[in-house]
Amino acid sequence: MEWDVVNVKVAGPHTLFVQFRDGVQGEMEFKPSFFRGVFAHLINPQAFEAVQVVDGVVTWPDELDLAPDAMHDEIKRNGRWIVQ
């Protein structure tokens, strides 16, 4: 799909750079309010930096992932997605 993620890398504290199959690319900035529930441990920089692409999806260990279609739409529209 066009919104499959092909590259992800840490771009700064709690910030990712993502690139999609169709060439759309941009940053995701995670605000402190994001880090709750199953995502709470990602506040730890080492845990956050364990991010990778699995089958076109931004994923962390323990099967935590983000919906690539919503991510793609927001980054395509604004060049950046602030996740809260």
GROMACS elastic network, one bead per residue, 0.5 to 0.9 nm:
[ bonds ]
;  ai    aj funct       b0    kb
    1     4     6  0.54945   500
    1    21     6  0.75147   500
    1    22     6  0.85189   500
    1    56     6  0.86517   500
    2     5     6  0.84944   500
    2    20     6  0.69415   500
    2    21     6  0.54209   500
    2    22     6  0.51439   500
    2    23     6  0.86231   500
    2    69     6  0.87030   500
    2    72     6  0.86851   500
    3    20     6  0.56165   500
    3    21     6  0.62348   500
    3    22     6  0.69491   500
    3    24     6  0.84057   500
    3    56     6  0.79327   500
    3    68     6  0.59726   500
    3    69     6  0.55470   500
    3    70     6  0.87509   500
    3    71     6  0.82089   500
    3    72     6  0.56574   500
    3    73     6  0.82991   500
    4    19     6  0.85989   500
    4    20     6  0.55185   500
    4    21     6  0.55282   500
    4    22     6  0.81575   500
    4    55     6  0.78207   500
    4    57     6  0.64921   500
    4    68     6  0.64466   500
    4    69     6  0.78569   500
    4    72     6  0.84324   500
    5     8     6  0.73936   500
    5    18     6  0.68462   500
    5    19     6  0.57720   500
    5    21     6  0.60702   500
    5    53     6  0.67805   500
    5    54     6  0.86136   500
    5    55     6  0.81709   500
    5    57     6  0.56875   500
    5    58     6  0.69045   500
    5    68     6  0.68900   500
    5    72     6  0.85426   500
    6    18     6  0.77481   500
    6    19     6  0.57875   500
    6    20     6  0.53599   500
    6    21     6  0.57924   500
    6    53     6  0.69130   500
    6    55     6  0.88327   500
    6    56     6  0.61135   500
    6    57     6  0.83270   500
    7    17     6  0.79906   500
    7    18     6  0.56696   500
    7    19     6  0.51113   500
    7    20     6  0.70446   500
    7    21     6  0.88009   500
    7    52     6  0.80852   500
    7    53     6  0.66363   500
    7    56     6  0.86234   500
    7    58     6  0.86904   500
    8    16     6  0.66752   500
    8    17     6  0.56070   500
    8    19     6  0.65341   500
    8    51     6  0.75346   500
    8    52     6  0.63644   500
    8    53     6  0.65229   500
    8    58     6  0.71262   500
    9    15     6  0.86988   500
    9    16     6  0.56452   500
    9    17     6  0.53511   500
    9    18     6  0.67548   500
    9    49     6  0.81522   500
    9    51     6  0.75035   500
    9    52     6  0.76927   500
   10    13     6  0.77450   500
   10    14     6  0.76692   500
   10    15     6  0.60184   500
   10    17     6  0.62049   500
   10    18     6  0.89115   500
   10    48     6  0.84226   500
   10    49     6  0.63357   500
   10    51     6  0.79309   500
   11    14     6  0.80143   500
   11    15     6  0.53485   500
   11    16     6  0.50074   500
   11    17     6  0.56585   500
   11    27     6  0.77507   500
   11    28     6  0.89533   500
   12    16     6  0.69907   500
   12    17     6  0.89418   500
   12    29     6  0.88097   500
   13    16     6  0.84797   500
   13    29     6  0.84790   500
   13    30     6  0.87470   500
   13    45     6  0.73155   500
   13    48     6  0.89239   500
   14    28     6  0.83219   500
   14    29     6  0.60996   500
   14    30     6  0.54183   500
   14    31     6  0.76008   500
   14    32     6  0.87907   500
   14    42     6  0.86766   500
   14    43     6  0.76776   500
   14    45     6  0.74022   500
   14    48     6  0.70326   500
   14    49     6  0.84829   500
   15    27     6  0.67340   500
   15    28     6  0.55119   500
   15    30     6  0.61449   500
   16    26     6  0.83199   500
   16    27     6  0.54614   500
   16    28     6  0.51303   500
   16    29     6  0.66118   500
   16    30     6  0.84495   500
   16    51     6  0.89282   500
   17    25     6  0.73493   500
   17    26     6  0.56564   500
   17    28     6  0.64306   500
   17    29     6  0.89847   500
   18    24     6  0.84446   500
   18    25     6  0.55644   500
   18    26     6  0.56804   500
   18    27     6  0.61660   500
   18    28     6  0.75766   500
   18    58     6  0.84712   500
   19    22     6  0.83812   500
   19    23     6  0.64707   500
   19    24     6  0.59456   500
   19    26     6  0.67390   500
   19    27     6  0.89020   500
   19    72     6  0.89049   500
   20    23     6  0.54159   500
   20    24     6  0.53469   500
   20    25     6  0.61183   500
   20    56     6  0.83654   500
   20    68     6  0.88063   500
   20    72     6  0.73236   500
   21    24     6  0.73946   500
   21    56     6  0.85988   500
   22    25     6  0.88863   500
   24    72     6  0.73581   500
   24    75     6  0.74441   500
   24    76     6  0.61231   500
   24    79     6  0.84187   500
   25    72     6  0.82134   500
   25    75     6  0.69051   500
   25    76     6  0.74608   500
   25    79     6  0.71215   500
   25    80     6  0.85368   500
   26    75     6  0.59130   500
   26    76     6  0.80139   500
   26    78     6  0.86894   500
   26    79     6  0.51607   500
   26    80     6  0.53825   500
   26    81     6  0.79516   500
   27    75     6  0.73854   500
   27    79     6  0.69894   500
   27    81     6  0.63849   500
   27    82     6  0.83733   500
   28    71     6  0.83539   500
   28    75     6  0.80310   500
   28    80     6  0.57377   500
   28    82     6  0.57479   500
   28    83     6  0.68811   500
   29    80     6  0.76800   500
   29    81     6  0.63035   500
   29    83     6  0.59932   500
   29    84     6  0.86483   500
   30    33     6  0.80649   500
   30    34     6  0.62785   500
   30    35     6  0.81033   500
   30    81     6  0.84633   500
   30    82     6  0.60227   500
   30    84     6  0.62925   500
   31    34     6  0.56843   500
   31    35     6  0.76972   500
   31    82     6  0.70738   500
   31    83     6  0.60327   500
   31    84     6  0.51899   500
   32    35     6  0.56720   500
   32    36     6  0.84725   500
   32    43     6  0.76132   500
   32    84     6  0.71586   500
   33    36     6  0.68474   500
   33    83     6  0.84795   500
   33    84     6  0.53342   500
   34    37     6  0.88146   500
   34    39     6  0.72984   500
   34    40     6  0.78229   500
   34    43     6  0.88755   500
   34    83     6  0.65137   500
   35    38     6  0.80770   500
   35    39     6  0.51246   500
   35    41     6  0.71444   500
   35    42     6  0.65013   500
   35    43     6  0.59371   500
   35    84     6  0.83829   500
   36    39     6  0.53370   500
   36    41     6  0.79372   500
   36    42     6  0.88451   500
   36    43     6  0.88194   500
   37    40     6  0.53964   500
   37    41     6  0.85791   500
   38    41     6  0.74224   500
   38    42     6  0.87661   500
   38    64     6  0.77438   500
   39    42     6  0.55822   500
   39    43     6  0.78406   500
   39    64     6  0.75438   500
   40    43     6  0.60712   500
   40    44     6  0.84970   500
   41    44     6  0.59335   500
   41    47     6  0.68770   500
   41    48     6  0.81207   500
   42    45     6  0.68482   500
   42    46     6  0.79366   500
   42    47     6  0.51692   500
   42    49     6  0.84569   500
   42    60     6  0.87633   500
   43    46     6  0.86460   500
   43    47     6  0.73987   500
   43    48     6  0.66483   500
   44    47     6  0.53884   500
   44    48     6  0.62202   500
   44    49     6  0.86915   500
   45    48     6  0.50021   500
   45    49     6  0.60161   500
   45    50     6  0.87560   500
   46    49     6  0.51851   500
   46    50     6  0.65914   500
   47    50     6  0.53789   500
   47    51     6  0.78722   500
   47    60     6  0.79592   500
   47    61     6  0.83911   500
   48    51     6  0.61919   500
   48    60     6  0.75661   500
   49    52     6  0.85572   500
   49    60     6  0.85722   500
   50    59     6  0.85591   500
   50    60     6  0.60213   500
   50    61     6  0.71546   500
   51    58     6  0.68224   500
   51    59     6  0.56611   500
   51    61     6  0.76134   500
   52    57     6  0.81636   500
   52    58     6  0.58760   500
   52    59     6  0.53918   500
   52    60     6  0.63501   500
   52    61     6  0.87275   500
   53    56     6  0.58778   500
   53    57     6  0.53527   500
   53    59     6  0.58186   500
   53    60     6  0.85146   500
   54    57     6  0.52874   500
   54    58     6  0.65955   500
   54    59     6  0.62416   500
   55    58     6  0.86360   500
   56    68     6  0.76726   500
   57    65     6  0.67443   500
   57    66     6  0.67632   500
   57    67     6  0.71181   500
   57    68     6  0.59100   500
   58    64     6  0.85084   500
   58    65     6  0.56099   500
   58    66     6  0.58124   500
   58    67     6  0.79186   500
   58    68     6  0.72485   500
   59    62     6  0.87605   500
   59    63     6  0.67183   500
   59    64     6  0.56080   500
   59    66     6  0.68163   500
   60    63     6  0.62239   500
   60    64     6  0.51533   500
   60    65     6  0.62642   500
   61    64     6  0.63313   500
   61    65     6  0.87986   500
   65    68     6  0.88434   500
   66    69     6  0.89762   500
   66    70     6  0.85273   500
   66    71     6  0.77307   500
   67    70     6  0.58107   500
   67    71     6  0.64329   500
   67    72     6  0.87804   500
   68    72     6  0.59080   500
   68    73     6  0.85653   500
   69    72     6  0.51039   500
   69    73     6  0.62255   500
   69    74     6  0.87332   500
   70    73     6  0.52100   500
   70    74     6  0.62791   500
   70    75     6  0.86263   500
   71    74     6  0.54007   500
   71    75     6  0.61519   500
   71    76     6  0.84388   500
   71    81     6  0.71899   500
   72    75     6  0.52951   500
   72    76     6  0.58683   500
   72    77     6  0.84276   500
   73    76     6  0.51846   500
   73    77     6  0.61109   500
   73    78     6  0.86089   500
   74    77     6  0.51431   500
   74    78     6  0.60047   500
   74    79     6  0.73887   500
   74    80     6  0.69663   500
   74    81     6  0.58830   500
   75    78     6  0.51641   500
   75    81     6  0.56655   500
   76    79     6  0.56595   500
   76    80     6  0.79427   500
   77    80     6  0.81462   500
   78    81     6  0.71196   500
